[in-house]
């Protein structure tokens, strides 16, 4: 049987086809809830092969054929034993419609269409949103850059890097192990090589140990030591590299504002809060000072609760709520300042090209919600009840008192004032559409 999915994007066919030819396209189009993960993308749409990983160690190898730019290309499943069990031939067609492009995906496979519609609905939405964001950036002054990224394999980096390459930028991954190919360089976080940033236009510094966990002395030391020293060393290197970056974008966090500020609306000009994470974030941001002193434009991206089924809180909550075992935390009155992973990517992208941004930038959606509203919305999206509240004692048992206060029970009502001031548009400014997109629960896909 064949499944056909069609949509129209408001961009010329040549631009849309070129987007598919750039590195990173397959990563941007793979749904975040999918069991497929990209191991290697194809070197070309003309005969190249993409390798994806499935559970149980299975490999999905898709060979690109039928290359007729800018009209079509085909990918076929060629790896055994899957090709005998699940034949798959996917034809991508691009039809000019004035300044717009009609995209038609046709898949010949025995897989029931009901299992595929959400995937193709996601792919078409994601493509249109990415193209729109990249067009907005070009109109705002974005030009091809060489961008060095630390933490490129983490939750944020694995979304940001392919977005940048599909936008026409070159990404250089700074890796701690042996580099593979010209787009990777070895990075020693404590003593970076003097030539590490040569020929680089911008740095995006994302690396740092996860803050999740019980706040033991060892865990607190890992959080702090993975951020302050490496950020200082990298900022100092950027400052003294003659043929180096002019922009230094560093990850930060809304933990700067402290664990509980009540109903106060927090902007980038709000005072620093109290507690371990507030102290760490303050020192983390101060560690970028050498780059700022040397005249680089420095942006500290204070990130909220990132929404993605690939990581963070949503990765934890999704299976619980899908099983009908979710509910609010305590009285559910804590403010949760969230942001969808792709809106966070857009915020980092804007930090690279928009010269009006410098210093702290709150990367949160403009509509924070209380925990009770968050859990009710997630349950509604998954069409499950949310009737099992989690007592406050639960997080304390798992994280300890300090960890529970700083993480699970933190309440911060944060506004993206700096982004709004430069006219930034969010893909998903409200929670329900964001969750529906990320979890493949778009109502139109079921129609």
Backbone torsions as a table, in degrees:
resi	resn	phi	psi	omega
1	UNK	NA	163.9	-178.8
2	UNK	-126.9	141.6	174.0
3	UNK	-114.4	130.9	178.9
4	UNK	-120.2	132.5	178.5
5	UNK	-130.8	131.8	-175.0
6	UNK	-132.0	141.4	173.2
7	UNK	-152.4	166.5	179.9
8	UNK	-120.7	132.2	174.7
9	UNK	-115.6	147.9	-173.6
10	UNK	-85.9	52.1	-179.3
11	UNK	-143.7	150.1	-177.3
12	UNK	-62.3	152.3	-176.7
13	UNK	-59.7	-40.1	-179.1
14	UNK	-61.2	-38.5	179.4
15	UNK	-69.2	-41.5	-178.5
16	UNK	-66.9	-42.6	179.8
17	UNK	-66.7	-42.2	179.3
18	UNK	-60.2	-36.9	177.1
19	UNK	-57.4	-43.8	-179.1
20	UNK	-66.8	-23.2	-178.8
21	UNK	-84.0	-14.3	-175.2
22	UNK	-82.9	154.4	175.3
23	UNK	-57.9	141.7	176.6
24	UNK	99.9	-12.7	-175.1
25	UNK	-60.5	-43.3	-176.9
26	UNK	-66.6	-33.9	177.2
27	UNK	-67.2	-40.1	-179.3
28	UNK	-68.4	-26.2	-176.0
29	UNK	-96.0	-6.4	179.0
30	UNK	-81.6	118.7	-176.8
31	UNK	-59.1	139.5	-176.1
32	UNK	-69.4	-17.0	177.4
33	UNK	-89.9	-6.4	-174.9
34	UNK	-70.5	145.9	174.9
35	UNK	-73.4	-9.7	178.5
36	UNK	-78.8	134.5	170.6
37	UNK	-126.7	142.3	-175.8
38	UNK	-80.9	121.0	174.9
39	UNK	-90.0	-44.9	179.4
40	UNK	-151.2	129.6	176.5
41	UNK	-85.9	161.0	-178.7
42	UNK	-70.6	144.1	177.5
43	UNK	-73.9	-19.6	-178.0
44	UNK	-159.4	152.1	171.7
45	UNK	-79.2	-5.3	179.9
46	UNK	-106.7	79.8	176.4
47	UNK	94.4	-5.5	178.9
48	UNK	-73.9	164.9	179.9
49	UNK	-126.3	133.1	174.2
50	UNK	-101.5	140.5	-179.4
51	UNK	-117.5	125.8	177.9
52	UNK	-123.4	151.8	-178.9
53	UNK	-105.4	136.5	174.1
54	UNK	-112.1	164.6	173.4
55	UNK	-56.7	160.8	179.6
56	UNK	67.7	18.9	175.9
57	UNK	78.6	9.0	179.9
58	UNK	-75.3	145.2	178.1
59	UNK	-114.1	134.2	176.1
60	UNK	-106.8	109.2	-179.6
61	UNK	-108.4	117.6	-178.6
62	UNK	-110.7	123.6	179.3
63	UNK	-99.9	131.9	179.9
64	UNK	-87.0	129.5	178.8
65	UNK	-137.4	-174.9	173.4
66	UNK	58.0	36.1	-173.8
67	UNK	-76.9	111.2	178.9
68	UNK	-136.5	77.6	-176.3
69	UNK	-69.1	142.6	-2.9
70	UNK	-98.4	34.7	-171.3
71	UNK	-99.2	-38.8	-173.7
72	UNK	-164.6	160.1	162.4
73	UNK	-153.1	163.2	-174.8
74	UNK	-129.4	145.5	166.3
75	UNK	-128.1	139.8	-177.2
76	UNK	-125.2	139.2	174.7
77	UNK	-71.8	124.2	-176.2
78	UNK	-122.4	-4.2	-175.5
79	UNK	-87.1	136.5	173.7
80	UNK	-88.1	149.5	0.9
81	UNK	-89.2	0.0	-173.5
82	UNK	-61.2	-35.9	-175.4
83	UNK	-66.4	-22.4	176.4
84	UNK	-84.6	-31.3	-177.0
85	UNK	-84.3	-39.3	-175.4
86	UNK	-133.6	76.2	177.0
87	UNK	-54.4	141.7	-173.5
88	UNK	-150.6	121.0	174.3
89	UNK	-135.1	117.5	-172.8
90	UNK	-115.6	115.0	179.2
91	UNK	-102.3	123.2	177.7
92	UNK	-103.0	121.8	-180.0
93	UNK	-123.0	142.4	-177.1
94	UNK	-128.3	117.3	-177.1
95	UNK	-115.7	128.0	179.0
96	UNK	-69.1	136.3	177.8
97	UNK	-136.7	72.5	-172.6
98	UNK	67.4	-126.2	176.5
99	UNK	-87.6	7.0	179.1
100	UNK	-111.8	172.3	180.0
101	UNK	-133.4	129.3	173.6
102	UNK	-94.4	120.6	-178.9
103	UNK	-104.0	129.0	178.7
104	UNK	-125.5	121.1	174.8
105	UNK	-105.9	125.0	176.6
106	UNK	-122.6	123.0	-179.5
107	UNK	-116.8	121.3	173.5
108	UNK	-96.2	110.8	-175.1
109	UNK	-164.5	154.1	173.8
110	UNK	-80.4	-5.1	179.2
111	UNK	-63.3	131.1	-179.1
112	UNK	-60.1	139.5	-178.3
113	UNK	-59.4	-30.8	-179.0
114	UNK	-60.5	-26.7	179.9
115	UNK	-83.1	-11.8	-173.1
116	UNK	-110.7	-20.4	-172.4
117	UNK	-60.5	-41.6	-179.9
118	UNK	-63.2	-37.2	179.7
119	UNK	-62.7	-46.1	-177.5
120	UNK	-73.6	-32.6	174.3
121	UNK	-62.0	-42.2	177.4
122	UNK	-62.9	-46.9	-178.0
123	UNK	-58.1	-44.5	-177.9
124	UNK	-68.9	-40.7	176.3
125	UNK	-63.5	-45.8	-177.1
126	UNK	-62.4	-42.3	178.3
127	UNK	-61.1	-48.5	-179.3
128	UNK	-62.0	-40.5	179.9
129	UNK	-68.0	-40.8	178.5
130	UNK	-65.2	-45.8	179.5
131	UNK	-61.4	-40.3	179.4
132	UNK	-65.7	-43.3	179.6
133	UNK	-64.1	-40.2	-179.3
134	UNK	-71.0	-34.1	176.0
135	UNK	-66.8	-41.9	176.8
136	UNK	-59.9	-41.0	179.7
137	UNK	-64.7	-43.1	179.1
138	UNK	-61.8	-41.3	178.3
139	UNK	-65.6	-23.4	179.6
140	UNK	-93.8	6.7	175.7
141	UNK	108.8	3.6	179.7
142	UNK	-66.8	132.3	177.2
143	UNK	-134.7	155.9	-178.1
144	UNK	-53.9	131.0	-179.5
145	UNK	-130.9	163.3	166.8
146	UNK	-99.7	116.3	-173.9
147	UNK	-115.7	119.0	175.6
148	UNK	-90.2	131.9	-176.3
149	UNK	-126.7	127.3	165.9
150	UNK	-93.0	154.4	-179.9
151	UNK	66.4	31.0	-174.1
152	UNK	-71.4	-13.9	179.2
153	UNK	-96.6	-2.2	179.6
154	UNK	-78.7	-175.6	-176.3
155	UNK	-57.7	-48.5	-178.0
156	UNK	-76.4	-46.2	-177.5
157	UNK	-62.0	-35.5	-178.3
158	UNK	-72.2	-16.2	173.5
159	UNK	-95.0	-38.7	-176.6
160	UNK	-70.2	-44.7	-175.1
161	UNK	-58.3	-51.1	178.9
162	UNK	-66.4	-30.9	174.8
163	UNK	-61.4	-43.7	-178.9
164	UNK	-66.6	-40.4	-179.2
165	UNK	-70.0	-35.1	175.9
166	UNK	-70.0	-20.2	176.6
167	UNK	-84.6	-2.8	176.8
168	UNK	101.4	3.6	177.4
169	UNK	-87.0	157.5	171.5
170	UNK	-99.6	128.3	179.4
171	UNK	-104.8	127.7	173.3
172	UNK	-108.5	116.2	-178.5
173	UNK	-85.8	126.0	175.6
174	UNK	-92.9	110.3	-171.2
175	UNK	-117.6	152.0	-178.1
176	UNK	-83.6	-22.9	178.2
177	UNK	-90.7	-163.1	178.7
178	UNK	-70.8	132.3	179.9
179	UNK	-72.0	148.6	176.7
180	UNK	-121.2	104.6	177.7
181	UNK	89.9	170.5	-174.7
182	UNK	-69.7	-15.3	-178.2
183	UNK	-98.0	18.3	171.4
184	UNK	-131.1	142.8	176.5
185	UNK	-134.0	140.6	178.7
186	UNK	-70.9	132.4	-178.5
187	UNK	-124.6	118.7	171.5
188	UNK	-94.6	110.5	-174.0
189	UNK	-58.3	-29.4	-178.4
190	UNK	-89.3	-34.7	-177.7
191	UNK	-136.6	74.6	-178.7
192	UNK	-65.0	142.2	180.0
193	UNK	-61.6	146.4	-175.4
194	UNK	-62.0	-27.7	-178.3
195	UNK	-97.0	10.7	-173.6
196	UNK	-58.4	-38.7	-173.0
197	UNK	-107.0	13.9	177.9
198	UNK	-66.4	135.0	179.9
199	UNK	77.0	8.9	-179.0
200	UNK	-98.3	135.8	178.5
201	UNK	-89.2	-29.8	-175.5
202	UNK	-152.8	151.0	176.5
203	UNK	-117.6	134.8	168.5
204	UNK	-118.3	112.5	-174.3
205	UNK	-103.6	106.9	-174.7
206	UNK	-113.4	-15.0	-170.0
207	UNK	-67.1	144.5	177.0
208	UNK	167.9	145.9	-179.8
209	UNK	-64.3	148.2	178.6
210	UNK	-62.3	140.0	178.4
211	UNK	-84.4	-11.4	-178.4
212	UNK	-68.5	137.6	177.2
213	UNK	134.8	171.7	178.0
214	UNK	-69.6	133.8	-174.3
215	UNK	-81.1	67.7	172.4
216	UNK	-78.5	170.4	177.0
217	UNK	-59.0	-40.9	-178.9
218	UNK	-66.2	-39.3	-179.2
219	UNK	-69.5	-41.9	177.1
220	UNK	-62.1	-40.2	179.0
221	UNK	-64.5	-39.9	179.5
222	UNK	-64.5	-42.0	178.7
223	UNK	-60.3	-47.4	-175.6
224	UNK	-72.8	-49.2	-173.1
225	UNK	-67.9	-26.3	179.6
226	UNK	-79.3	-7.2	-176.7
227	UNK	-113.7	-54.0	-168.5
228	UNK	-66.7	-57.2	-177.8
229	UNK	-61.3	-51.8	179.8
230	UNK	-60.5	-37.5	179.1
231	UNK	-66.8	-42.6	177.6
232	UNK	-59.8	-47.3	-178.3
233	UNK	-62.6	-41.3	-178.6
234	UNK	-70.6	-39.5	178.7
235	UNK	-66.5	-39.2	177.4
236	UNK	-64.7	-40.6	177.8
237	UNK	-64.4	-44.8	178.2
238	UNK	-59.6	-36.3	-178.1
239	UNK	-66.9	-33.9	-175.0
240	UNK	-102.4	2.4	178.4
241	UNK	-84.8	113.4	-175.6
242	UNK	-62.7	-50.9	179.0
243	UNK	-95.6	56.5	-172.4
244	UNK	-126.6	-161.3	-171.7
245	UNK	-71.6	152.2	172.4
246	UNK	-110.0	-7.0	179.1
247	UNK	-130.5	134.1	179.1
248	UNK	-128.6	108.7	-178.5
249	UNK	-108.5	120.9	-176.5
250	UNK	-120.7	139.4	174.3
251	UNK	-63.6	147.9	174.8
252	UNK	-149.4	-166.7	-174.7
253	UNK	-154.6	153.9	178.5
254	UNK	-73.5	-1.9	170.8
255	UNK	-58.8	-16.1	175.7
256	UNK	-53.0	-32.6	-173.0
257	UNK	-85.1	0.0	-179.7
258	UNK	90.1	167.9	-171.2
259	UNK	-75.1	-29.2	-176.0
260	UNK	-150.3	110.1	177.8
261	UNK	-113.3	17.7	178.3
262	UNK	63.7	-136.2	-178.1
263	UNK	-95.1	8.4	-179.6
264	UNK	-63.0	130.9	175.3
265	UNK	-81.3	120.1	-172.1
266	UNK	-102.0	123.1	175.3
267	UNK	-115.7	178.3	-177.9
268	UNK	-61.5	-19.5	179.7
269	UNK	-92.7	-1.8	179.9
270	UNK	-69.2	152.6	-177.6
271	UNK	-68.4	154.7	175.1
272	UNK	-64.7	145.5	178.3
273	UNK	-92.0	-167.1	-178.6
274	UNK	-110.8	157.5	174.1
275	UNK	117.1	171.0	-176.9
276	UNK	-59.4	-49.9	-176.4
277	UNK	-67.0	-35.9	177.2
278	UNK	-61.8	-40.6	178.3
279	UNK	-65.7	-44.2	-179.6
280	UNK	-62.9	-46.3	-177.5
281	UNK	-64.7	-40.2	177.6
282	UNK	-58.1	-49.5	-178.5
283	UNK	-68.4	-32.5	177.8
284	UNK	-62.9	-46.1	178.1
285	UNK	-67.0	-38.7	178.5
286	UNK	-64.5	-25.7	-179.8
287	UNK	-66.4	-17.3	177.6
288	UNK	-84.5	-1.2	-175.1
289	UNK	-56.6	-38.3	179.6
290	UNK	-56.5	-36.8	178.1
291	UNK	-68.6	-41.9	179.2
292	UNK	-63.8	-44.1	-180.0
293	UNK	-61.5	-33.5	-179.2
294	UNK	-80.1	-1.7	176.2
295	UNK	98.7	4.8	174.6
296	UNK	-75.6	149.3	173.0
297	UNK	-80.8	119.4	-176.3
298	UNK	-110.3	131.3	177.0
299	UNK	-125.0	128.0	176.8
300	UNK	-107.2	109.3	-173.2
301	UNK	-88.1	101.1	179.9
302	UNK	-81.1	100.4	-170.4
303	UNK	-89.9	140.6	175.3
304	UNK	-90.3	-152.6	-178.7
305	UNK	-78.7	105.9	-174.9
306	UNK	-75.4	130.9	-179.2
307	UNK	-101.1	113.0	174.9
308	UNK	-162.6	135.5	175.7
309	UNK	-70.2	-4.0	177.5
310	UNK	-88.3	-8.0	-178.6
311	UNK	-179.0	175.6	177.8
312	UNK	71.6	-161.3	-174.5
313	UNK	-64.5	-35.5	-177.7
314	UNK	-66.6	-34.2	177.2
315	UNK	-61.7	-34.2	177.9
316	UNK	-76.2	-45.8	-173.6
317	UNK	-74.0	-33.7	-172.4
318	UNK	-54.0	-55.0	-178.4
319	UNK	-65.3	-32.9	179.0
320	UNK	-65.7	-47.1	-179.0
321	UNK	-70.4	-35.8	178.4
322	UNK	-62.4	-28.7	178.4
323	UNK	-88.2	2.0	-179.6
324	UNK	76.9	21.9	-175.8
325	UNK	-109.7	16.5	-176.6
326	UNK	-97.0	167.4	176.9
327	UNK	178.8	174.5	-177.7
328	UNK	-67.7	162.2	176.7
329	UNK	-98.3	120.4	-179.1
330	UNK	58.6	-129.1	179.3
331	UNK	-84.3	-4.1	175.4
332	UNK	71.9	15.7	-175.3
333	UNK	-94.2	-0.8	179.7
334	UNK	-68.1	138.2	175.0
335	UNK	-77.2	133.4	176.8
336	UNK	-117.8	113.6	178.7
337	UNK	-96.2	102.4	-169.7
338	UNK	-107.7	166.8	171.8
339	UNK	-156.4	135.7	175.2
340	UNK	-68.0	148.9	-175.4
341	UNK	-58.0	-36.7	-177.9
342	UNK	-77.2	-29.7	172.0
343	UNK	-68.4	-33.5	175.0
344	UNK	-66.5	-41.2	175.3
345	UNK	-57.6	-44.6	179.0
346	UNK	-62.7	-36.4	179.2
347	UNK	-65.3	-43.2	176.7
348	UNK	-64.0	-41.1	179.2
349	UNK	-60.9	-46.2	179.0
350	UNK	-62.2	-38.1	178.5
351	UNK	-60.0	-28.6	179.9
352	UNK	-73.5	-39.0	-171.4
353	UNK	-108.9	-21.9	-174.2
354	UNK	-88.9	105.2	-175.6
355	UNK	-68.7	-8.8	177.5
356	UNK	-76.8	-14.3	-179.0
357	UNK	-96.2	130.1	171.4
358	UNK	-158.8	157.8	-176.7
359	UNK	73.2	-155.1	-176.4
360	UNK	-71.1	138.7	176.5
361	UNK	-134.7	119.0	178.7
362	UNK	-75.5	117.0	177.7
363	UNK	-100.0	82.1	178.2
364	UNK	-140.8	157.3	173.9
365	UNK	-69.5	154.8	-178.3
366	UNK	-74.7	0.8	-177.5
367	UNK	-128.3	76.4	174.3
368	UNK	-62.1	154.2	-178.7
369	UNK	-132.2	157.1	172.9
370	UNK	-76.0	158.3	-177.2
371	UNK	-57.1	-37.9	179.9
372	UNK	-63.0	-38.7	178.9
373	UNK	-72.1	-38.3	177.9
374	UNK	-60.2	-49.7	-176.6
375	UNK	-67.1	-36.6	177.6
376	UNK	-65.6	-38.6	-179.9
377	UNK	-68.2	-44.7	178.9
378	UNK	-61.0	-42.9	178.7
379	UNK	-62.4	-41.1	-179.8
380	UNK	-65.7	-41.3	178.8
381	UNK	-61.1	-39.9	-179.0
382	UNK	-86.6	-3.7	-178.9
383	UNK	55.7	50.5	178.2
384	UNK	-132.4	156.8	175.4
385	UNK	-73.9	158.6	174.1
386	UNK	-130.9	72.5	-169.4
387	UNK	-115.8	7.5	-177.1
388	UNK	-115.0	81.4	-179.7
389	UNK	-61.0	145.0	179.2
390	UNK	-93.1	119.1	179.6
391	UNK	-65.3	150.8	-178.2
392	UNK	-58.6	-24.9	179.6
393	UNK	-63.8	-29.5	-176.5
394	UNK	-57.9	-56.1	178.3
395	UNK	-59.1	-33.9	179.3
396	UNK	-64.4	-38.8	178.7
397	UNK	-66.4	-37.2	-177.6
398	UNK	-81.2	-40.7	-169.5
399	UNK	-111.4	-9.3	-171.0
400	UNK	80.9	167.2	-176.7
401	UNK	-60.7	-47.3	-177.2
402	UNK	-66.3	-43.5	178.8
403	UNK	-62.8	-39.9	178.4
404	UNK	-64.3	-43.8	-179.5
405	UNK	-65.1	-42.7	-173.6
406	UNK	-81.5	-24.0	-174.9
407	UNK	-116.0	-76.7	-170.1
408	UNK	-62.1	-38.2	-174.1
409	UNK	-105.2	10.8	179.4
410	UNK	-63.1	142.5	-179.1
411	UNK	-132.8	109.8	-177.1
412	UNK	-138.7	118.8	-179.6
413	UNK	-100.5	89.7	-168.3
414	UNK	-104.8	140.0	178.6
415	UNK	-111.3	137.5	176.0
416	UNK	-82.3	57.5	-170.9
417	UNK	-59.3	-42.9	-177.0
418	UNK	-65.1	-40.4	178.4
419	UNK	-67.3	-43.5	179.5
420	UNK	-63.8	-32.9	-178.3
421	UNK	-66.9	-24.4	177.8
422	UNK	-99.8	13.0	175.8
423	UNK	79.1	21.3	-178.6
424	UNK	-65.1	136.4	178.4
425	UNK	-109.0	130.1	179.4
426	UNK	-89.1	140.1	174.9
427	UNK	-63.4	-45.5	-177.3
428	UNK	-131.9	86.4	-178.9
429	UNK	-73.9	-17.0	178.7
430	UNK	-118.5	158.2	-166.5
431	UNK	-70.2	-47.4	-172.3
432	UNK	-60.4	-48.0	177.3
433	UNK	-61.2	-34.0	178.2
434	UNK	-63.3	-47.9	-179.6
435	UNK	-66.3	-38.7	179.0
436	UNK	-61.7	-42.1	179.1
437	UNK	-65.2	-47.0	-174.7
438	UNK	-70.1	-27.1	-175.8
439	UNK	-106.2	5.3	178.2
440	UNK	68.2	33.9	-177.6
441	UNK	-113.4	31.8	178.8
442	UNK	-65.6	130.4	-175.8
443	UNK	-62.6	-34.9	-178.4
444	UNK	-68.2	-27.8	-179.5
445	UNK	-68.0	-21.8	-179.2
446	UNK	-93.2	-8.2	-176.7
447	UNK	-68.5	NA	NA
